[in-house]
Amino acid sequence: MSELFDAVDALIASRSPLPPPAERKRLRQAHGLTLDEVAAALQVRRATVSGWEAGKTEPRPPERDAYARMLKQLAQLYPAGAPVPPEDTAIPETPAVAAAPAPSAVEPAQACTAPLGPAAEPANTALRPAAPVPRPAATSRPTSRRPAAKATPASTPAGGADARFENGPLAVVDVDADGQALAYCVGGLVLDVPAKSLPSLVEWTLREGRFGQPKLSGPGKDADPLIVLTEVACEYYGLPITLTKEERLAGRLPEGHKVIKQLTRAHWQLTKRGFGPWARIYRPAQGSDRSCVQLCIPSWDALDTRHWADAAQLPAADLARLLGTYAARVMTPRGSTAVTGLELMTALHPPTRASEPDADGRRHSERNPGSLGKDPVDCAPCEAPDGHPLLADLPRFHQRTPEEVLVEEAYDWARPLTDAECLRPHLVGIDVNMAFAAGANGLTVGLGAPTHVKNPVFDAKLPGSWLVDLSHVDLSRVKLAKDKWAQLDGELLPSPFTPKGERPTGPAWYATPTVAYAVELGYDVRPIEAYVRHDNGRYLDAWYNRLRDAYLATMADLGVHADLSPEEFLKAMDGYRQRDPQLAVVVSAIKATVKGGIGKLRERPRGEGWKPGQPWRALARPTWRPDIRAAVISRARINMHRKIVKHAAFTGQYPVAVLSDCAVYASDGPSPLDFLPYRDGKPLPGGFKLGINPGLVKHEGTQSVLWGEGVREQFNAPELNLARYIKDGTVTDVDNGE
């Protein structure tokens, strides 16, 4: 009888009433819960809970009953019409202090949605006391002024208020005409800075500034405060405005500089990289208490113009807003965008955590599951770049063949136009949004050291590097689906197995996604040997989610939303950067964080007297993982090729050039809609789709066929990669192979 009762209970639970999707999200946010916390409690994926809140899917037993129970209890605590919690409310226009930047591990900052406003004039200096402000005690609040400009949600990080970081993650320190140092914070807040020297500025930042950012993961660490020094502030604190040629080459000030001596006398230390554009000043941690400040000096080229445009020339208040928006949505910058991209991986998956109490009630440090751990691991010999210590025994100037080295790089392929394509008037480029981020999404990567195996059976679920002959894969006949094959013109397609699009001629090393694609196309593979990683996981998922949410939120601020129709999307993308140039810089920095973070996984030597065969500094990091970089790039390239094949099979159109995430097609019209096969507003399944989400495509640029043939003839380069120049038609740095 009890079994019957259990069956009836399960049947009732399968129809547990649930509130509408929007109410589900409201209740979760009202209690300050993140998607990850709910997913962990219900033992489902984060994307599953997100789908329930979006109304795309509905929970099934047994999770449905537990989910309904949670929502019922939350509804009793937060009835309809109750005030919205801080993370989803607009920041007051003139707050006394800025809110703390505490978005959850992978949750976007919900309130950071309005465009950055123009900078206002500095606060009236009469608001500052006429007499010098005495230095407050360590427990007092810093002297504040009225906001220098109207606080906007985009520039004021959101999240649960944390008194430790009530003034935000960072401050831009400038000096006014009266010689008073001022700290411009996020949200428009301006603080008087009593510090007259750099050591005292560090002390003030840690004791009274209340800067920083809560940790992004449970076992992680809070972000250290970031202080940005303007040119005037550099002079004020005894630093040069710019570095000399020798200092730029060294990347730091000389050890004997007076400011470094001041720091040493005050018992502050610098990291091994010294006092450079991104200096870290610290004292050894006392238990769990950290004493560390990150400095950023834009006039020393700390903000690379390729990624941050002219951010270094912005007024202090505007720079604080720009960097504050990036910090709230990504993380507090730790260096270049590449360094920050790598640090974000570690912040979301800290290497260690506290163990459960032992018999004596003590906890110990242990490896955090799903992380790379705290110790570096050796790569496989085929994954090692030239000069690596694993290759020290190779003869000098030895050129490794595909049978010796793994080469997974982005596409750089082009071909001559056919006669039919020459008769079409336009060349249209389409670009995949956040292609490498999309390649990282859901990717299983190795977490530990590789295992060498001979004659293995290929396993698409096992990350690693495989030596296999794929020269038999014929692109003129490929498998599109189960028992469905397509006949294509293989001569007009790039090979998916080499960056240059050339068909392989024999065995070569490939990452798992590349070999899995050969199987997907309908061909057998027989690996000769492999280096596989049995300890693996989806290490980059949280990293992808964080950067995706940051990108989508910022693009939405610029008027480009994820739910636009193809026509609306193309219109919204037209001139979106001019709507708010500062937010456009944030978009560029987010995209650079993706590419740079992936690139840092295989960082090469950077001078320092390195010689081939010797280890270099980056090898000491557990995040030096060329195999993960190879897997991400492999998957991004395969994703592009899969869309190209689907498009060719359905339309008979082939790309004339592919460069990384950009493909160029000959078209009868100037718009992507003139050749992308939309029907009733719906794209080809598995093909190119217009939209802002990572993996979807946008319009890169349009030029005439006459332009393309003209530049190829002008530079005597029949296969010049037109995708490199399709955006604005300007042709530079042509390499015709001579």
Secondary structure, DSSP 8 states (H G I E B T S, - for coil): -HHHHHHHHHHHHTT-----HHHHHHHHHHTT--HHHHHHHHTS-HHHHHHHHHTS----TTHHHHHHHHHHHHHHHS-TT----GGGS---SS-SS----B--SS---TTTTS----------GGGS-SS------TTS---B---SS---TTTS--BS--GGGTT-SEEEEEE-TTS-EEEEEGGG-EEEE---SHHHHHHHIIIII---B--SSTTS--B--EEEE-HHHHHHTT--SS--HHHHHHTS--TT-HHHHHHHHTT-EE-TT-SSTT-EEEEEEETTEEEEEEEE-GGGT-S-HHHHTTGGGS-HHHHHHHHHHHHHHT----SSHHHHHHHHHHHHS-SEEE----TTS---EEE-TTS--SS-----GGGS-TT-GGGTTS-TT----TTT-B-----EEE----HHHHTSSEEEEEEETTHHHHHHTT--EE-S--EEEES----TTS-EEEEEE-TT--TTEEEEETTEEEE--GGGS--TTSTT-----SEEEEEHHHHHHHHHTT-----SEEEE-SSEE-TTHHHHHHHHHHHHHHHHHTT--TT--HHHHHHHHTTHHHH-HHHHHHHHHHHHHHHHHHHHTT----STT--TTS--GGGGSTT--HHHHHHHHHHHHHHHHHHHHHHHHHH----SEEETTEEEEEESSSSGGGTS--BTTB--TTS--BSSSTTSEEEEEEEEHHHHHHHHHHTT-TT--GGGTTTT----S-----
